Amino acid sequence: MSLTASNGATVAKAPEARYASEGRLHGLDFLRGVAMVLGVVLHAGVPYSRFDSPWLYRVPTPNPAYDLTLVAIHAFRMPLFFLLAGYFAHLQQERLGASAFFRQRLLRVGVPFCVGMVTLVPWLGSMALVDPTDLLAFLKTHNVPIPKGELAPISFWSLPTYHLWFLESLLSCYALTWMLSLLGRGRISIPEWMDRAIEAGSLFVWPTALLAVPGLLWFAGSQPGDGVPFLEYASLRQGPQIVCMSFAFFCMGWLLHRNRRARHHLAEHWRPFLLVGLLSLVVLLGVRWQLWRHHMQVSPVQQALGELSEAMTAWFLSLGLFAWGLRALDRPIHWASYFANASYWLYLIHLPLVFWIQLRIRSWQLPIAVKFLVCLGGVTAVGLLSYHLLVRNTWIGWILNGRRSTTPRTA
């Protein structure tokens, strides 16, 4: 099976010949690990910020430094992750075929999601009942109905997913591409104009800015909060914002892998993409700082600037980092490969550990910076130690990362 386009976006060779030379993409693997671990950093800092997410407790005097850090991470982390997921998805589907690829993804993503929904999610829910004062205050602020007396039954689609929401989004992306491949008898036809648009955008920075325009519809910009209302992704019934964001960046990664010229152009021009992304991030943080100073109120002009800068940051910073990853770490580095594999396990188990540590240290008379570091360090240490001793060389490690091999692999 191979995908071809009249403009020569891909080379009509057997999949084995086309992709055998790629080996393991160490730079992209490393970026994927960084995106995972930044989620731990984000969650460790939520109690000390005004970040708009339901949490077990909040400090009475949040620090703007944590707000800016969390906004910066949130602006590009998940766009980058889904961009990488789409890239690796097309690579593996070309190697394995549509059905074999989908079965592999069900094992690596579907099994952890289902296991997490019956283990981690109840654990998180039980911890939320220990002291729900701050959590109930958040729900009341957001006009979420709070049952009194007996708890009302929860429908299946209203079940919370917590941090596992991204696995559900990934499964949806994989299922859609699998079905499209089956409908196309093993191929997903891409119009020639789309390939040319991708190539033009990868060669020149500003044509790609057009891709940021739809981002205005999918992000809440610099409004008070984290950019996407928590109910959009905290339950099995995901809202259109998170679905559109996930699939848009997944598709971009998919298209970049099938279009070699676009990928080459992007790798050659990673600096301007990264520069535009960083400048957009600075603007976004400036608007967020104004929100903080003026009690979460800004002018319509500042609001529009915040929305545009967030969309631009999401596209350009994720594309710039992705392009850098194509060129970086072109040789095996043991610690980078280990980190990339361990990050998946670390992210899966981190949130219960974050909640547990934060609840234990909430009454400690320590600066919030120390509490943040204690939580982050404790979660990371437990996560990495458990991975090394209980996961890496076991069937759990095989499910999460595939069989360990001394020969180069790609994903």
Helices and strands as residue ranges (DSSP letters): H 15-19, G 20-22, H 26-45, G 46-48, H 64-96, H 98-105, I 106-110, H 111-118, H 120-128, H 133-141, G 156-158, G 162-164, H 165-183, H 192-203, H 205-208, G 209-212, H 215-218, G 230-232, H 240-258, H 260-268, H 270-293, H 300-312, I 313-317, H 318-327, H 334-361, H 368-386, I 387-391, H 395-401
